[in-house]
Amino acid sequence: MHSVSAAVTYDWGMIPIRARVGATEWTTSLFPEDGGYVLPVKDAVRRAGGSRRATPSRCG
């Protein structure tokens, strides 16, 4: 992701994405943090997808 982020990022290093949790799909952004990226997921999306995780998902 780091190798392509410069080509697709906007503003503060955020990367626009299409995310999916379970059957819920939406347009959002990955936010850079500590050398990786954070994907914030709303409570309603986590509940609909069956996830109980209360902290943002990390990727990168």
PDB file with SEQRES, HELIX, SHEET and CRYST1 records, atoms N, CA, C and O in Angstrom:
SEQRES   1 A   60  MET HIS SER VAL SER ALA ALA VAL THR TYR ASP TRP GLY          
SEQRES   2 A   60  MET ILE PRO ILE ARG ALA ARG VAL GLY ALA THR GLU TRP          
SEQRES   3 A   60  THR THR SER LEU PHE PRO GLU ASP GLY GLY TYR VAL LEU          
SEQRES   4 A   60  PRO VAL LYS ASP ALA VAL ARG ARG ALA GLY GLY SER ARG          
SEQRES   5 A   60  ARG ALA THR PRO SER ARG CYS GLY                              
HELIX    1 AA1 HIS A    2  VAL A    8  1                                   7    
HELIX    2 AA2 ASP A   43  GLY A   49  1                                   7    
SHEET    1 AA1 4 ILE A  15  VAL A  21  0                                        
SHEET    2 AA1 4 THR A  24  GLU A  33 -1                                        
SHEET    3 AA1 4 GLY A  36  LEU A  39 -1                                        
SHEET    4 AA1 4 SER A  57  CYS A  59 -1                                        
CRYST1    1.000    1.000    1.000  90.00  90.00  90.00 P 1           1          
ATOM      1  N   MET A   1       0.806  -1.179   0.000  1.00  0.00           N  
ATOM      2  CA  MET A   1       0.000   0.000   0.000  1.00  0.00           C  
ATOM      3  C   MET A   1       0.858   1.254   0.000  1.00  0.00           C  
ATOM      4  O   MET A   1       0.511   2.246  -0.642  1.00  0.00           O  
ATOM      5  N   HIS A   2       1.966   1.217   0.711  1.00  0.00           N  
ATOM      6  CA  HIS A   2       2.807   2.403   0.756  1.00  0.00           C  
ATOM      7  C   HIS A   2       3.334   2.766  -0.626  1.00  0.00           C  
ATOM      8  O   HIS A   2       3.501   3.947  -0.933  1.00  0.00           O  
ATOM      9  N   SER A   3       3.597   1.769  -1.460  1.00  0.00           N  
ATOM     10  CA  SER A   3       4.170   2.042  -2.780  1.00  0.00           C  
ATOM     11  C   SER A   3       3.188   2.739  -3.721  1.00  0.00           C  
ATOM     12  O   SER A   3       3.623   3.441  -4.633  1.00  0.00           O  
ATOM     13  N   VAL A   4       1.905   2.572  -3.533  1.00  0.00           N  
ATOM     14  CA  VAL A   4       0.917   3.229  -4.396  1.00  0.00           C  
ATOM     15  C   VAL A   4       0.206   4.394  -3.722  1.00  0.00           C  
ATOM     16  O   VAL A   4      -0.551   5.112  -4.375  1.00  0.00           O  
ATOM     17  N   SER A   5       0.433   4.591  -2.443  1.00  0.00           N  
ATOM     18  CA  SER A   5      -0.318   5.611  -1.716  1.00  0.00           C  
ATOM     19  C   SER A   5      -0.094   7.015  -2.268  1.00  0.00           C  
ATOM     20  O   SER A   5      -1.033   7.811  -2.289  1.00  0.00           O  
ATOM     21  N   ALA A   6       1.105   7.346  -2.711  1.00  0.00           N  
ATOM     22  CA  ALA A   6       1.377   8.683  -3.238  1.00  0.00           C  
ATOM     23  C   ALA A   6       0.544   8.979  -4.487  1.00  0.00           C  
ATOM     24  O   ALA A   6       0.195  10.132  -4.743  1.00  0.00           O  
ATOM     25  N   ALA A   7       0.229   7.949  -5.257  1.00  0.00           N  
ATOM     26  CA  ALA A   7      -0.529   8.135  -6.498  1.00  0.00           C  
ATOM     27  C   ALA A   7      -2.035   8.296  -6.252  1.00  0.00           C  
ATOM     28  O   ALA A   7      -2.730   8.878  -7.085  1.00  0.00           O  
ATOM     29  N   VAL A   8      -2.546   7.796  -5.130  1.00  0.00           N  
ATOM     30  CA  VAL A   8      -3.993   7.798  -4.917  1.00  0.00           C  
ATOM     31  C   VAL A   8      -4.438   8.624  -3.713  1.00  0.00           C  
ATOM     32  O   VAL A   8      -5.636   8.830  -3.521  1.00  0.00           O  
ATOM     33  N   THR A   9      -3.514   9.091  -2.917  1.00  0.00           N  
ATOM     34  CA  THR A   9      -3.870   9.798  -1.685  1.00  0.00           C  
ATOM     35  C   THR A   9      -4.385  11.200  -1.952  1.00  0.00           C  
ATOM     36  O   THR A   9      -4.143  11.779  -3.011  1.00  0.00           O  
ATOM     37  N   TYR A  10      -5.088  11.725  -0.986  1.00  0.00           N  
ATOM     38  CA  TYR A  10      -5.525  13.110  -1.037  1.00  0.00           C  
ATOM     39  C   TYR A  10      -5.439  13.700   0.367  1.00  0.00           C  
ATOM     40  O   TYR A  10      -5.484  12.973   1.359  1.00  0.00           O  
ATOM     41  N   ASP A  11      -5.317  15.013   0.441  1.00  0.00           N  
ATOM     42  CA  ASP A  11      -5.233  15.761   1.697  1.00  0.00           C  
ATOM     43  C   ASP A  11      -4.154  15.229   2.627  1.00  0.00           C  
ATOM     44  O   ASP A  11      -2.979  15.263   2.264  1.00  0.00           O  
ATOM     45  N   TRP A  12      -4.496  14.749   3.788  1.00  0.00           N  
ATOM     46  CA  TRP A  12      -3.536  14.403   4.839  1.00  0.00           C  
ATOM     47  C   TRP A  12      -3.008  12.985   4.724  1.00  0.00           C  
ATOM     48  O   TRP A  12      -2.742  12.349   5.744  1.00  0.00           O  
ATOM     49  N   GLY A  13      -2.849  12.476   3.518  1.00  0.00           N  
ATOM     50  CA  GLY A  13      -2.341  11.129   3.331  1.00  0.00           C  
ATOM     51  C   GLY A  13      -3.412  10.058   3.361  1.00  0.00           C  
ATOM     52  O   GLY A  13      -3.105   8.866   3.346  1.00  0.00           O  
ATOM     53  N   MET A  14      -4.670  10.479   3.403  1.00  0.00           N  
ATOM     54  CA  MET A  14      -5.766   9.507   3.405  1.00  0.00           C  
ATOM     55  C   MET A  14      -5.879   8.856   2.031  1.00  0.00           C  
ATOM     56  O   MET A  14      -5.645   9.496   1.006  1.00  0.00           O  
ATOM     57  N   ILE A  15      -6.237   7.587   2.025  1.00  0.00           N  
ATOM     58  CA  ILE A  15      -6.392   6.834   0.781  1.00  0.00           C  
ATOM     59  C   ILE A  15      -7.868   6.477   0.614  1.00  0.00           C  
ATOM     60  O   ILE A  15      -8.425   5.764   1.449  1.00  0.00           O  
ATOM     61  N   PRO A  16      -8.510   6.961  -0.450  1.00  0.00           N  
ATOM     62  CA  PRO A  16      -9.921   6.619  -0.654  1.00  0.00           C  
ATOM     63  C   PRO A  16     -10.074   5.137  -1.003  1.00  0.00           C  
ATOM     64  O   PRO A  16      -9.312   4.598  -1.805  1.00  0.00           O  
ATOM     65  N   ILE A  17     -11.057   4.495  -0.399  1.00  0.00           N  
ATOM     66  CA  ILE A  17     -11.292   3.063  -0.637  1.00  0.00           C  
ATOM     67  C   ILE A  17     -12.782   2.767  -0.668  1.00  0.00           C  
ATOM     68  O   ILE A  17     -13.610   3.609  -0.321  1.00  0.00           O  
ATOM     69  N   ARG A  18     -13.097   1.574  -1.084  1.00  0.00           N  
ATOM     70  CA  ARG A  18     -14.426   0.981  -0.977  1.00  0.00           C  
ATOM     71  C   ARG A  18     -14.250  -0.138   0.042  1.00  0.00           C  
ATOM     72  O   ARG A  18     -13.474  -1.065  -0.190  1.00  0.00           O  
ATOM     73  N   ALA A  19     -14.961  -0.065   1.173  1.00  0.00           N  
ATOM     74  CA  ALA A  19     -14.805  -1.045   2.252  1.00  0.00           C  
ATOM     75  C   ALA A  19     -16.055  -1.908   2.364  1.00  0.00           C  
ATOM     76  O   ALA A  19     -17.147  -1.510   1.958  1.00  0.00           O  
ATOM     77  N   ARG A  20     -15.867  -3.109   2.931  1.00  0.00           N  
ATOM     78  CA  ARG A  20     -17.007  -3.996   3.160  1.00  0.00           C  
ATOM     79  C   ARG A  20     -16.796  -4.757   4.456  1.00  0.00           C  
ATOM     80  O   ARG A  20     -15.725  -5.312   4.701  1.00  0.00           O  
ATOM     81  N   VAL A  21     -17.831  -4.775   5.279  1.00  0.00           N  
ATOM     82  CA  VAL A  21     -17.883  -5.604   6.484  1.00  0.00           C  
ATOM     83  C   VAL A  21     -19.181  -6.378   6.381  1.00  0.00           C  
ATOM     84  O   VAL A  21     -20.267  -5.800   6.411  1.00  0.00           O  
ATOM     85  N   GLY A  22     -19.062  -7.679   6.260  1.00  0.00           N  
ATOM     86  CA  GLY A  22     -20.255  -8.496   6.052  1.00  0.00           C  
ATOM     87  C   GLY A  22     -20.923  -8.088   4.744  1.00  0.00           C  
ATOM     88  O   GLY A  22     -20.273  -8.055   3.699  1.00  0.00           O  
ATOM     89  N   ALA A  23     -22.202  -7.781   4.795  1.00  0.00           N  
ATOM     90  CA  ALA A  23     -22.938  -7.381   3.593  1.00  0.00           C  
ATOM     91  C   ALA A  23     -22.980  -5.862   3.411  1.00  0.00           C  
ATOM     92  O   ALA A  23     -23.528  -5.371   2.424  1.00  0.00           O  
ATOM     93  N   THR A  24     -22.401  -5.119   4.361  1.00  0.00           N  
ATOM     94  CA  THR A  24     -22.415  -3.654   4.293  1.00  0.00           C  
ATOM     95  C   THR A  24     -21.179  -3.149   3.567  1.00  0.00           C  
ATOM     96  O   THR A  24     -20.052  -3.457   3.954  1.00  0.00           O  
ATOM     97  N   GLU A  25     -21.397  -2.371   2.513  1.00  0.00           N  
ATOM     98  CA  GLU A  25     -20.299  -1.818   1.721  1.00  0.00           C  
ATOM     99  C   GLU A  25     -20.468  -0.302   1.643  1.00  0.00           C  
ATOM    100  O   GLU A  25     -21.584   0.196   1.496  1.00  0.00           O  
ATOM    101  N   TRP A  26     -19.352   0.430   1.742  1.00  0.00           N  
ATOM    102  CA  TRP A  26     -19.412   1.890   1.706  1.00  0.00           C  
ATOM    103  C   TRP A  26     -18.090   2.462   1.222  1.00  0.00           C  
ATOM    104  O   TRP A  26     -17.067   1.778   1.188  1.00  0.00           O  
ATOM    105  N   THR A  27     -18.141   3.754   0.843  1.00  0.00           N  
ATOM    106  CA  THR A  27     -16.949   4.485   0.432  1.00  0.00           C  
ATOM    107  C   THR A  27     -16.405   5.219   1.651  1.00  0.00           C  
ATOM    108  O   THR A  27     -17.155   5.882   2.368  1.00  0.00           O  
ATOM    109  N   THR A  28     -15.103   5.101   1.885  1.00  0.00           N  
ATOM    110  CA  THR A  28     -14.477   5.730   3.042  1.00  0.00           C  
ATOM    111  C   THR A  28     -13.014   5.989   2.717  1.00  0.00           C  
ATOM    112  O   THR A  28     -12.632   6.007   1.547  1.00  0.00           O  
ATOM    113  N   SER A  29     -12.212   6.186   3.716  1.00  0.00           N  
ATOM    114  CA  SER A  29     -10.777   6.398   3.525  1.00  0.00           C  
ATOM    115  C   SER A  29      -9.992   5.670   4.590  1.00  0.00           C  
ATOM    116  O   SER A  29     -10.457   5.502   5.717  1.00  0.00           O  
ATOM    117  N   LEU A  30      -8.790   5.236   4.223  1.00  0.00           N  
ATOM    118  CA  LEU A  30      -7.815   4.735   5.182  1.00  0.00           C  
ATOM    119  C   LEU A  30      -7.036   5.945   5.677  1.00  0.00           C  
ATOM    120  O   LEU A  30      -6.642   6.794   4.877  1.00  0.00           O  
ATOM    121  N   PHE A  31      -6.811   6.034   6.973  1.00  0.00           N  
ATOM    122  CA  PHE A  31      -6.098   7.151   7.570  1.00  0.00           C  
ATOM    123  C   PHE A  31      -4.718   6.682   8.023  1.00  0.00           C  
ATOM    124  O   PHE A  31      -4.612   5.671   8.717  1.00  0.00           O  
ATOM    125  N   PRO A  32      -3.652   7.402   7.640  1.00  0.00           N  
ATOM    126  CA  PRO A  32      -2.313   6.985   8.037  1.00  0.00           C  
ATOM    127  C   PRO A  32      -2.105   7.152   9.538  1.00  0.00           C  
ATOM    128  O   PRO A  32      -2.502   8.160  10.122  1.00  0.00           O  
ATOM    129  N   GLU A  33      -1.478   6.153  10.154  1.00  0.00           N  
ATOM    130  CA  GLU A  33      -1.172   6.211  11.579  1.00  0.00           C  
ATOM    131  C   GLU A  33      -0.064   5.232  11.919  1.00  0.00           C  
ATOM    132  O   GLU A  33      -0.177   4.038  11.643  1.00  0.00           O  
ATOM    133  N   ASP A  34       1.004   5.734  12.519  1.00  0.00           N  
ATOM    134  CA  ASP A  34       2.110   4.908  13.027  1.00  0.00           C  
ATOM    135  C   ASP A  34       2.656   3.934  11.991  1.00  0.00           C  
ATOM    136  O   ASP A  34       2.902   2.772  12.312  1.00  0.00           O  
ATOM    137  N   GLY A  35       2.850   4.384  10.760  1.00  0.00           N  
ATOM    138  CA  GLY A  35       3.425   3.540   9.718  1.00  0.00           C  
ATOM    139  C   GLY A  35       2.447   2.599   9.043  1.00  0.00           C  
ATOM    140  O   GLY A  35       2.829   1.872   8.126  1.00  0.00           O  
ATOM    141  N   GLY A  36       1.209   2.595   9.468  1.00  0.00           N  
ATOM    142  CA  GLY A  36       0.176   1.764   8.849  1.00  0.00           C  
ATOM    143  C   GLY A  36      -1.023   2.631   8.527  1.00  0.00           C  
ATOM    144  O   GLY A  36      -0.892   3.845   8.369  1.00  0.00           O  
ATOM    145  N   TYR A  37      -2.175   2.025   8.431  1.00  0.00           N  
ATOM    146  CA  TYR A  37      -3.404   2.761   8.138  1.00  0.00           C  
ATOM    147  C   TYR A  37      -4.512   2.295   9.057  1.00  0.00           C  
ATOM    148  O   TYR A  37      -4.549   1.130   9.453  1.00  0.00           O  
ATOM    149  N   VAL A  38      -5.411   3.195   9.398  1.00  0.00           N  
ATOM    150  CA  VAL A  38      -6.562   2.891  10.251  1.00  0.00           C  
ATOM    151  C   VAL A  38      -7.823   2.998   9.402  1.00  0.00           C  
ATOM    152  O   VAL A  38      -7.988   3.940   8.628  1.00  0.00           O  
ATOM    153  N   LEU A  39      -8.696   2.031   9.557  1.00  0.00           N  
ATOM    154  CA  LEU A  39      -9.999   2.057   8.898  1.00  0.00           C  
ATOM    155  C   LEU A  39     -11.053   2.215   9.983  1.00  0.00           C  
ATOM    156  O   LEU A  39     -11.405   1.238  10.644  1.00  0.00           O  
ATOM    157  N   PRO A  40     -11.566   3.437  10.180  1.00  0.00           N  
ATOM    158  CA  PRO A  40     -12.620   3.602  11.180  1.00  0.00           C  
ATOM    159  C   PRO A  40     -13.916   2.959  10.676  1.00  0.00           C  
ATOM    160  O   PRO A  40     -14.305   3.135   9.521  1.00  0.00           O  
ATOM    161  N   VAL A  41     -14.568   2.220  11.557  1.00  0.00           N  
ATOM    162  CA  VAL A  41     -15.816   1.535  11.198  1.00  0.00           C  
ATOM    163  C   VAL A  41     -16.877   1.926  12.223  1.00  0.00           C  
ATOM    164  O   VAL A  41     -16.689   1.740  13.425  1.00  0.00           O  
ATOM    165  N   LYS A  42     -17.985   2.467  11.738  1.00  0.00           N  
ATOM    166  CA  LYS A  42     -19.067   2.905  12.623  1.00  0.00           C  
ATOM    167  C   LYS A  42     -19.677   1.724  13.363  1.00  0.00           C  
ATOM    168  O   LYS A  42     -19.664   0.593  12.877  1.00  0.00           O  
ATOM    169  N   ASP A  43     -20.214   2.006  14.554  1.00  0.00           N  
ATOM    170  CA  ASP A  43     -20.862   0.967  15.360  1.00  0.00           C  
ATOM    171  C   ASP A  43     -21.949   0.242  14.582  1.00  0.00           C  
ATOM    172  O   ASP A  43     -22.046  -0.983  14.649  1.00  0.00           O  
ATOM    173  N   ALA A  44     -22.771   0.990  13.842  1.00  0.00           N  
ATOM    174  CA  ALA A  44     -23.876   0.375  13.098  1.00  0.00           C  
ATOM    175  C   ALA A  44     -23.358  -0.612  12.061  1.00  0.00           C  
ATOM    176  O   ALA A  44     -23.977  -1.653  11.841  1.00  0.00           O  
ATOM    177  N   VAL A  45     -22.243  -0.308  11.426  1.00  0.00           N  
ATOM    178  CA  VAL A  45     -21.660  -1.208  10.430  1.00  0.00           C  
ATOM    179  C   VAL A  45     -21.101  -2.444  11.118  1.00  0.00           C  
ATOM    180  O   VAL A  45     -21.287  -3.559  10.631  1.00  0.00           O  
ATOM    181  N   ARG A  46     -20.415  -2.258  12.250  1.00  0.00           N  
ATOM    182  CA  ARG A  46     -19.874  -3.420  12.985  1.00  0.00           C  
ATOM    183  C   ARG A  46     -21.000  -4.329  13.446  1.00  0.00           C  
ATOM    184  O   ARG A  46     -20.907  -5.549  13.317  1.00  0.00           O  
ATOM    185  N   ARG A  47     -22.060  -3.745  13.981  1.00  0.00           N  
ATOM    186  CA  ARG A  47     -23.194  -4.568  14.447  1.00  0.00           C  
ATOM    187  C   ARG A  47     -23.832  -5.329  13.288  1.00  0.00           C  
ATOM    188  O   ARG A  47     -24.149  -6.511  13.421  1.00  0.00           O  
ATOM    189  N   ALA A  48     -24.021  -4.660  12.155  1.00  0.00           N  
ATOM    190  CA  ALA A  48     -24.633  -5.317  10.993  1.00  0.00           C  
ATOM    191  C   ALA A  48     -23.753  -6.447  10.481  1.00  0.00           C  
ATOM    192  O   ALA A  48     -24.260  -7.450   9.976  1.00  0.00           O  
ATOM    193  N   GLY A  49     -22.437  -6.293  10.608  1.00  0.00           N  
ATOM    194  CA  GLY A  49     -21.507  -7.320  10.146  1.00  0.00           C  
ATOM    195  C   GLY A  49     -21.196  -8.368  11.187  1.00  0.00           C  
ATOM    196  O   GLY A  49     -20.474  -9.323  10.902  1.00  0.00           O  
ATOM    197  N   GLY A  50     -21.729  -8.213  12.399  1.00  0.00           N  
ATOM    198  CA  GLY A  50     -21.514  -9.200  13.450  1.00  0.00           C  
ATOM    199  C   GLY A  50     -20.219  -9.022  14.209  1.00  0.00           C  
ATOM    200  O   GLY A  50     -19.833  -9.911  14.969  1.00  0.00           O  
ATOM    201  N   SER A  51     -19.524  -7.891  14.030  1.00  0.00           N  
ATOM    202  CA  SER A  51     -18.265  -7.655  14.730  1.00  0.00           C  
ATOM    203  C   SER A  51     -18.522  -6.946  16.044  1.00  0.00           C  
ATOM    204  O   SER A  51     -19.388  -6.075  16.126  1.00  0.00           O  
ATOM    205  N   ARG A  52     -17.777  -7.315  17.067  1.00  0.00           N  
ATOM    206  CA  ARG A  52     -17.910  -6.650  18.354  1.00  0.00           C  
ATOM    207  C   ARG A  52     -16.671  -5.807  18.666  1.00  0.00           C  
ATOM    208  O   ARG A  52     -16.589  -5.202  19.735  1.00  0.00           O  
ATOM    209  N   ARG A  53     -15.750  -5.767  17.781  1.00  0.00           N  
ATOM    210  CA  ARG A  53     -14.510  -5.029  18.000  1.00  0.00           C  
ATOM    211  C   ARG A  53     -14.814  -3.538  18.133  1.00  0.00           C  
ATOM    212  O   ARG A  53     -15.472  -2.958  17.269  1.00  0.00           O  
ATOM    213  N   ALA A  54     -14.337  -2.919  19.212  1.00  0.00           N  
ATOM    214  CA  ALA A  54     -14.648  -1.520  19.475  1.00  0.00           C  
ATOM    215  C   ALA A  54     -13.557  -0.574  18.991  1.00  0.00           C  
ATOM    216  O   ALA A  54     -13.778   0.636  18.939  1.00  0.00           O  
ATOM    217  N   THR A  55     -12.390  -1.092  18.636  1.00  0.00           N  
ATOM    218  CA  THR A  55     -11.296  -0.231  18.201  1.00  0.00           C  
ATOM    219  C   THR A  55     -11.188  -0.272  16.677  1.00  0.00           C  
ATOM    220  O   THR A  55     -11.602  -1.249  16.054  1.00  0.00           O  
ATOM    221  N   PRO A  56     -10.632   0.787  16.071  1.00  0.00           N  
ATOM    222  CA  PRO A  56     -10.491   0.801  14.614  1.00  0.00           C  
ATOM    223  C   PRO A  56      -9.648  -0.368  14.111  1.00  0.00           C  
ATOM    224  O   PRO A  56      -8.735  -0.817  14.803  1.00  0.00           O  
ATOM    225  N   SER A  57      -9.947  -0.854  12.927  1.00  0.00           N  
ATOM    226  CA  SER A  57      -9.173  -1.900  12.297  1.00  0.00           C  
ATOM    227  C   SER A  57      -7.877  -1.308  11.762  1.00  0.00           C  
ATOM    228  O   SER A  57      -7.864  -0.161  11.315  1.00  0.00           O  
ATOM    229  N   ARG A  58      -6.792  -2.068  11.798  1.00  0.00           N  
ATOM    230  CA  ARG A  58      -5.512  -1.617  11.276  1.00  0.00           C  
ATOM    231  C   ARG A  58      -5.125  -2.445  10.065  1.00  0.00           C  
ATOM    232  O   ARG A  58      -5.393  -3.645  10.008  1.00  0.00           O  
ATOM    233  N   CYS A  59      -4.499  -1.803   9.110  1.00  0.00           N  
ATOM    234  CA  CYS A  59      -3.965  -2.518   7.958  1.00  0.00           C  
ATOM    235  C   CYS A  59      -2.688  -1.820   7.510  1.00  0.00           C  
ATOM    236  O   CYS A  59      -2.424  -0.683   7.903  1.00  0.00           O  
ATOM    237  N   GLY A  60      -1.918  -2.484   6.710  1.00  0.00           N  
ATOM    238  CA  GLY A  60      -0.670  -1.875   6.227  1.00  0.00           C  
ATOM    239  C   GLY A  60       0.432  -2.702   6.612  1.00  0.00           C  
ATOM    240  O   GLY A  60       1.581  -2.380   6.310  1.00  0.00           O  
TER     241      GLY A  60                                                      
END                                                                             
